[in-house]
Amino acid sequence: MSKVVLHIGTHKTATTTIQDMFHKNAPLLAQHGLIYPHLGRVTGHHGLVYDWSRLPPVYKPDIGSLDLFSQIARDHAGKDATVFLSSEEFSRDVAGASVDFAAVRERLEAFDEIEVICVLRTQWQFLQSIYLELSRSSSPLRPSQITEPAIKGGNAMSLMVDYNLILDRLEKVFAPEEITLLDYNVVGQGEGRILGAVLRHLGIDLKVDALELVNDGFSNISPHPLASWVSNIMAEPQKAPTWLVDCATEAFREEMGPDIVSCLFTQSEFDVLEKHFAPLNDRLAERRQAVQPGFSITPPDCTPIKLFRNQVHAPVWAKLTRILVRERMRAQK
C-alpha cells in the first residue's frame, strides 16, 4: 500500500534535524520502506511550498510546487512504501501566501493513504525559539511585541500560536483520522528522541543509532535565550553579531552557572501566556480525543526556570562589560 506523509512542522520542533538526518540516510530508509525524496538544493522539502511562500530563491524548485507534488505521485504512488515530505513552511500562516492544502491533496490522490503530521510545543517555548531563530538573521521584535499579537490573535510572526487555528485549516481538507498531532515535549523524551518517535509512528523498523549522524543529531540548535536578548538590545537596530552573542553567553554562564535554565520572557509574561493558552490547549485536546485519545500539549512549568528576563541584574551586565573590554584589548595587541 502506498502512503504519503506531510510533515508540516511546526517551526523549531527539530524539523531541521529530521530533514538533515532523513536526507543523509535516504538510501537506508528506503530499504526499510520509507522514501525521503531529494528535492532541490537543501535537505528540507521547502520547494513544495515555494509557490505560496516568500522564501529565498535558493528554495525554488525547477518546476512549480504543485507540479512537483504530481511528479512525486507519479514516481511513488504505485509503490508499497511511505513517502515522507517535510517542510515547516507548510504551517506558516501569511495572508495570500498560505499553502493550498486542497490543491496539494488533489495532486496526491493517487496514493492509497495520506497523513499530516504536526509537532507542537508549549507556547512560551515556541515563541522563545522563534525569537531566537529570527535573531540569527535580523534584529527581532522586543519580546513583549511577540507575546501581544500571540494573545490577541493567536498568531505571531506569521505563525499560528493558537494551535486550534492549525487544526481548523487542516480539517477543511483532511479527515480527523488523517491528522496526527504530536507533543514535542513528550516525543522528545523517548528512545531516539523525536527521530525515534517519528520512525516508530511510521512503523519503520529502524533504530536511530543505525543512522549516520548529521551535526551530532542536533541541527540548528538555538542560542542562549537571554544572551541573545542582551546582544539584540545592544546591537539594535542592527543584527547582533555572533561574537557579541558569544561574549554575552560567556557572561551568563560565568555569572549564573553553565546549566541554568533561563527564559526570554518576564515572570509576568510567562504567567499571562500560561493563563491564556491553557484553555485553548484543553480545547485542542478535546477535539482530538476521538482519534488521538490521551493527546495533550504539555502544560508550561516554570519550576526549572531559574532566570527570567526581568531578573537580569547588574552583575551580568558588569561581567559582560569586562569580557568586552578584555576582547577589545586582545584585538588591539
PEFEN-V458861 format. One record per backbone hydrogen bond with DSSP energy under -1.0 kcal/mol. CO is the residue of the C=O (numbers start at 1). NH is the residue of the N-H. If there is no record, write none. Layout:
co->[CO | CO]
nh->[NH | NH]
This chain:
co->[2 | 3 | 4 | 5 | 6 | 7 | 9 | 14 | 15 | 16 | 17 | 18 | 19 | 20 | 21 | 23 | 25 | 26 | 27 | 29 | 29 | 30 | 33 | 35 | 45 | 46 | 49 | 56 | 57 | 64 | 65 | 66 | 67 | 68 | 69 | 70 | 71 | 72 | 73 | 76 | 79 | 81 | 82 | 83 | 85 | 86 | 87 | 88 | 89 | 94 | 99 | 100 | 101 | 102 | 103 | 104 | 106 | 108 | 113 | 115 | 116 | 117 | 118 | 120 | 122 | 123 | 124 | 125 | 126 | 127 | 128 | 129 | 130 | 131 | 133 | 134 | 134 | 142 | 143 | 143 | 144 | 146 | 147 | 148 | 149 | 149 | 154 | 154 | 156 | 158 | 159 | 162 | 163 | 164 | 165 | 166 | 167 | 170 | 170 | 175 | 176 | 178 | 180 | 182 | 183 | 183 | 184 | 186 | 190 | 192 | 193 | 194 | 195 | 196 | 197 | 198 | 199 | 200 | 204 | 207 | 208 | 214 | 215 | 224 | 225 | 226 | 227 | 228 | 229 | 230 | 231 | 232 | 235 | 241 | 242 | 243 | 244 | 245 | 246 | 247 | 248 | 249 | 250 | 251 | 252 | 253 | 261 | 261 | 265 | 266 | 267 | 268 | 269 | 270 | 271 | 272 | 273 | 274 | 277 | 278 | 279 | 280 | 281 | 282 | 283 | 284 | 288 | 292 | 307 | 308 | 309 | 311 | 313 | 313 | 314 | 315 | 316 | 317 | 318 | 319 | 320 | 321 | 322 | 323 | 324 | 325 | 326 | 327 | 328]
nh->[113 | 83 | 115 | 85 | 117 | 87 | 119 | 18 | 19 | 20 | 21 | 22 | 23 | 24 | 25 | 26 | 29 | 30 | 31 | 32 | 34 | 33 | 82 | 84 | 48 | 49 | 52 | 59 | 60 | 68 | 69 | 70 | 71 | 72 | 73 | 74 | 75 | 76 | 77 | 79 | 81 | 3 | 35 | 5 | 7 | 45 | 90 | 91 | 92 | 97 | 101 | 104 | 105 | 106 | 107 | 108 | 109 | 111 | 4 | 6 | 180 | 8 | 182 | 184 | 126 | 127 | 128 | 129 | 130 | 131 | 132 | 133 | 134 | 135 | 136 | 137 | 138 | 145 | 146 | 147 | 148 | 150 | 151 | 152 | 153 | 155 | 161 | 162 | 159 | 93 | 156 | 165 | 167 | 168 | 169 | 170 | 171 | 173 | 174 | 178 | 179 | 116 | 118 | 120 | 186 | 187 | 188 | 189 | 193 | 196 | 197 | 198 | 199 | 200 | 201 | 202 | 204 | 203 | 206 | 210 | 211 | 217 | 218 | 228 | 229 | 230 | 231 | 232 | 233 | 234 | 235 | 236 | 238 | 245 | 246 | 247 | 248 | 249 | 250 | 251 | 252 | 253 | 254 | 255 | 256 | 257 | 306 | 307 | 309 | 270 | 271 | 272 | 273 | 274 | 275 | 276 | 277 | 278 | 281 | 282 | 283 | 284 | 285 | 286 | 287 | 288 | 292 | 295 | 263 | 311 | 312 | 313 | 316 | 317 | 318 | 319 | 320 | 321 | 322 | 323 | 324 | 325 | 326 | 327 | 328 | 329 | 330 | 331 | 332]
